[in-house]
């Protein structure tokens, strides 16, 4: 593997850049291209990976393997050049699975919570001295990277269910955080999504085990059917690991960790929300199964400062605090806003950029109920993420449903990000908590307002 030359088309992507980085650290020859410069491409260049900006046929010279993600269209000029030259082309998830074969792989799966849970597991193992290899769909704040090659036996990877490519992985352990309806443009029905997770659960290596959120009805159904060994976690007492005496204060949470009837101790995490208590429980259950000392788990989680674009503090402007979050599914949005609402001092202002026409089409009604905690809601145009527009589908679908469902009177529909920035600069009041949300480029709104305030 390390004796080959790899070329990544779209190397700056969240998943692609982590794999490229790890391959480089393993000793492989790695290069790639992306349509624009980014923090990810800059980080790759800093470790000696050549990154070409723009896609050209001439960029693809003589690699042994070309790596692509599902975001690369079949008519991409570099992909076509690779095929014309009979160069091996493999998917990102397949490349990840090949690397995973060199370690004891741990796969983190689920509709929501994957990035934070993966980050927590990786950070705990790192702090426990186990030096893991990890791949995360976001940048781990404490380590400053979304991927790292470690000398230890474990490899922790965030998997991708959006196109079914998680099936490339055969882990020795897997976490299933939840199973909900998403990516219906690809799967067509929720039943197919549930079948995907069921199939994935059968792919454990001999001696492997599942860690699963049993309180979730769809996960519970999977556990009822599986023949694989599993460890459950949740808030109810019939789980193997469960949380009690949960307290939320500001942007922190604390809870007692119960293993059956035994109290292991009290955990404090400095990231907000009930959903992050569950993410922490998943990480705790997994690491306990790997025989990591509870004191080391407790110390690591206390120090854990989260992941970029997951309730990330951007800064202050006009005495208001600006945060950013990657949430783009109704369940994620509701959980994040609930956490934010418990910590706000004045108004909670949510600026949401819908992600993909297909998701907006399928989940418009669900989105409408997700913003109930927001005092002021701003909705922008859809971030297409490479999708072609769907006739009759726009952000207006969500706006209309919000007004219909809960009469959210303090709502602004501002299609362009430029208009959103101008609006916020005039509408924000001291002590407001402003949170931009979405998987696109909505984060630039808060970042630019904060940067502008520094110059005043």
N, C-alpha and C positions, 0 to 999 in steps of 0.2 A: 504493500500500500504506500509506504513512504518513499518508495523509489520512483513513483510516477509523477507526472506533471499534471496539475489540475487547473482548469480554467472555469471560473464561476460567472455565469451571465446573470447580472443583477446581484453582484457581490455585496452591495450595501444593505440588502434586506436584513430584517431582524434575525431570521433564522439562518440565512446564507452566510452572513458575516461571522457568526459564531463558529460555524463548521469550518469556514476558511481559516479562521484564527487557530483553531485546534489542530487542523492538518499541518499548518505552518509550524506550530510548536512541536508537533510530532517529528518534524524534519522533512516534510514534503515540499516540493516546489509548487507554489500557489500564486496565481494571478487571476485577474477578473476585470469586469467592466460594470458600470452602472450609468444610468441616464443623467445623474447629477451627483455632485459632491455632497457629503453628509458627515456627521460625526462618526458614523460607522466606517466610512471609507477613509477618513483621516486616521482613525485608530489602526486600521489595517496597514496603511502606508507607514505608520510609525514603527511597525514590527517587520517591515521589509517586504510587504506584499505589494506588487505593482498593480495599481488600479487605473484603468483607462476610463475616461469620462466620455460617454456616448457609445452607441453600438454601431460597429462597422464590421463588414465581412473580413477586412484585412486584420482585425484584432485577433482573429482565431488563427494562430500560426501552426504550431505542432504540439498541442497538449495531448496527453494520453487519454484524459477523461474530461468531458465538459459536464458541469453540474448546473442544473436548472431547477427553478421552483415552479409551482403551478401558475404563478403570475406571468411567466414568460409565454407569449403566444406562439403558435406553431409557425407563424410567418416572420418571426424575429430573424433579422438578417444574419446574426451570429449563429443562431441555432441551425439555420439552413446551411450555412457554411460548414458547420461541424458535420452535418449529415452528408453533405456533398463529398467531404474528405473521409467519410467512413470512420469518424472519431466516435468513440463510445460516449453516449449521452445518458446520464442517469439523473433521476430526481433527487432533490435535496434530502428527502426522507430516506431514500435508499442509501445515500452516502452516509447519513447519520447512522443507519442500521449497520453498515459495514464497519464503521468505527466502533460501534457498540459491541461488536463481536470480540474486540480485544480486551474487554473489561467485563465486570459484572453489572449489567445494565439495569437501571431503575427508571421506569417510564411514568411520567405524571400525565394523566389523561382526565378529560372532563370538559364540559361546555364552558365553565367559568372557574376562575381561581387557579388555573394551571401555572401561570407565570409566577405568582407570589408563592405558591406552594413549592414549586421547583426551586425557587430562590432560597426559601427557608431551609429546605432539605440540604441543598448545596452548602449553604452557610454553616449549618450545624455540623455537617461532616468536615468542613474546612476547619472550623474552630475546635473540633474534637481531635484534630491532628491526622485525619484520614486522607487528606490531600486528594479529593475527588476530581474527576474530569466532569465538566458540566456544560450543558447547552440550555440557554434560557431565551425566551422570546422577548426579553427586555434586558436593560442594563442593571445589574445588581449594584446598588449604590456602594455597598461596603467594599466591593472588590473592583468596581469600575469597569466591568466587562460583562458581555453576554455569553462568553465562552472561555473555557480554560482547560488546558491539558494538565492533568495531575498524575503523579506517580502511583497513587493509591489504586486499590482494586475496584472501586465503585465508579460508575458513570451515571450521572443524573441527567435526564433529558426531558424537556417539555415536548410532548407529542402534538401532532396536528390532525384533528379529526375532520377538518373542513373539506378535504378531498379524499378521505379514507386512507391516506398514506401512513397513518399510524400502524397499519397492518404489516408494514415492512419490519417492525420491531418485534423481537422475541426477548422480553425482559425476564430477569430473575425476580423482580418485584415490580408491582404497578400500583399506583394510586388512582382511584376513580372518585373525583370530587363531586360530580353531579352529572346528570344526563338530561338535556332539555332540547327543545326545538330550535335549531339554528342551521344555517347553510342549506335551507330547503331548496334553493336554486339548484344545488348539486344533487341532493338526495331525493327530492320530490315528495317525501313523506317522513313524518316523525318515526314511523315504524322502522324504516330503513336505518335511521340513526341508531335506534335501540339495538337493532340487529348487528350493526357495526361494533358497538361496544361489547355485545355478547360474544361476537367472534374474537375480538381482541382479548377478551378475558381467557380464552382457551389457548392463547399463544405463550403462556408462561413456560420458561425453561424448567426442567425437572428440579423439584425441590423449591420452586418459587412460590410466591404468595401474593394475594391481593390485599390492599388497604382501601377500604371503601366507606363512604358516608352513607351509612345504612338508614338514617332518618329520611333521606330523600326517596320518595316513592319509586322512581324509576330505577334507582340504584338498588333499592331493596328487592325489586322484581328480578334484577339480574342476579343478585346473590341467592335468591330462592332457586334459581335455575342452574347456577354454576356447580360444577363438581370440583372446582379448585379450592384449595385452602384459603381462608381469608381472615382478616382482622378488621373489625368494624369500629367506626368512631362516630360521634355525634353528641347531641345534648341529652338524649334519653338514657336512662340508667341501664337499659338492656344492651348497650354497646360495650365492646371490649375496652374502649377508651372513651371517656366522656367528660365534659366540662361542667362544673357546678360553681355556684356562688360567683357568677360573672358580674363584673363591675366595669362600666365604661366611664371614663373621666377625661374630658377634653379629647385629645387625639391618642389616648392610650386605653388599653383594656387589660384587665387582670382576671384570672380565673384559677380555680383548683382543678388539677388534672387527676382524674380517677381512672385507675386500671382495675376494672371489675369493682370490687368493694374496697380496694386499697387506695388511699390517697397518696399520690407520688409527691405532691408539693404544689406550690402556687407559682404560676407563670405570669409575667408581665410582658406585653408587647407594646411597642411605641408606634404602632400604626393603628388607625381607628377602624371600628366597625365590627358587627357581629360576624360578618362573613370572614373577617381575618382571624377571628377566634377559631372558626372551623378550619381555615387553612393551616393555622398553627397546630391544631389537633391532628390533622392529617400528617404533618411533618413529625410530630412527636410520636405518633403511633408507629410510623415507618421506622424512625430512628431507634425507638425502643426495641422493635423487632430485630434490628441490626445490632442490638446489644450496646448501643451508645449510652453512656452513663447519664442519668437524668439531670444531675447537676450541670454537666456540660451542655445539655440541651437547654436548660433554663438560662444559663449564662449567655449562650449564643442568641437566643430569642430576645433577651433583654437588650442586646447590642444591635439587633437587626434593624436597619433603617429603611428597608423597603427597596422598591424598584422604580426606576425612572418611568414616568407616565402612569404610575399607580398612586393616586392621591399625592402627587408631588408638589411641594411648595415651590412656586416660581419666584415669589418675592412680593414686594409691597408697592402700592401706588395709591396716592391720595388717601393714605391711612387705611386702605382696604387690602386684604390679603388675597393673592391670586394662586390658585391651585390648578393642576391639570391631571386628567385621568383618561385612560385608554378605553373606558367603558363604552360599548357600542351595542349592547344587547339589553333589552328591557330589565332583565333580572339584575345585571351588573349595575345598571344606572340606578335602580331603586335601592340596591344595597349601599352603593357609594353615597347617594344623597341622604340616606338614613343616617349613615355614619357622620356625614358632614353636618347634618341638622343638629345632632346632639352636641356638636362642638362649636356651633356658630355663636357669635355675640349679638349680631344684628340680623341683617337679611342674608339669605342664602340665594345667590344668583347663579343659575345654571345656564351655560351656553353650550348648546348641543348641535353637533354636526353629524347628521345621519350618514351611515357608511354603507354604500352599495344600494342600487335601485331595488334589487331582489329582496334584500332584507327589509327595506322600507315597505315594499309591497306586501310581504307575508306577515309582518309584525306591527303594522301601523297602529292597530288597536291596542296591542300590548304596550307599545311605547307610550301611548297616551296616559296610561295609569302609572307609569314609572316616575313621573315628575311631580308627584303630589307634595313632596317635601320642599320643592323650590318656591321661594317667595317671588322671584322674578325669573321668567324663562325666556331665553332667546334661542330661536331655531334658525339655522342657516341652510343653505342649499346642500344637496346630497354630494358627498365625496364619492365619486364613481368607482375608484380603485380598479380602473381598467374595464369596468362593465359598460356595455352599450346602454343608453337610456331605454326605459320601458315606457311606451305610450301611456299617458295618464298617471304616471308615478312621479311624484315630486315631494318635497318636504311639506307641502301644503296638506298632504294626506294626514301627517302627524299633527300639524297645527289644528286642522278641523276636528280631529278626534279628541285632542286635548280640550278644546273649547266645548265639545259636545259632552265629554265624560265628566269633567270636573269644573267646568266654567272658569278655568284659569284666566282671570281677567288681566293680570299683569304679565302679558305675553307680547313679545315682539318677534315678528317674522322678517328677518333681514338676510336675504340670499347671499350677499357678498361678504367676505371677511373684512374688507375695507370698511363697509358700512357698520359691521359689528363693532370694530375698534372705535370708530367715531361715536357710535351710540354709547358704548360703555364708558368712554372718557367723560361723557356728559351725565350719565345716569348713576354711576357708582358713588356711593356715600361712604364716609368714614366707618370703619369696622365691619363693612360688608365682607362676606366670604364669597369670592367668585371662583367658580370651578368650570373650566372648559372640559368638554367631554366628546370623545369620538376617536376612531382609529385612523383618521386622516391627518390633515395639517392644521386642525383647529388649535393645537397647542401654541402656534405662532402668535395668536391673538394676545393671550396673556403675557407671553414672553416679550413681545414688542411693547406692550403698554408698560410693563415693569422696567424695561431698558430705557424707555423714553423718560420715565419718572426719575431715573438715576441722573439724567442730564440736566434736570431742572434745579 
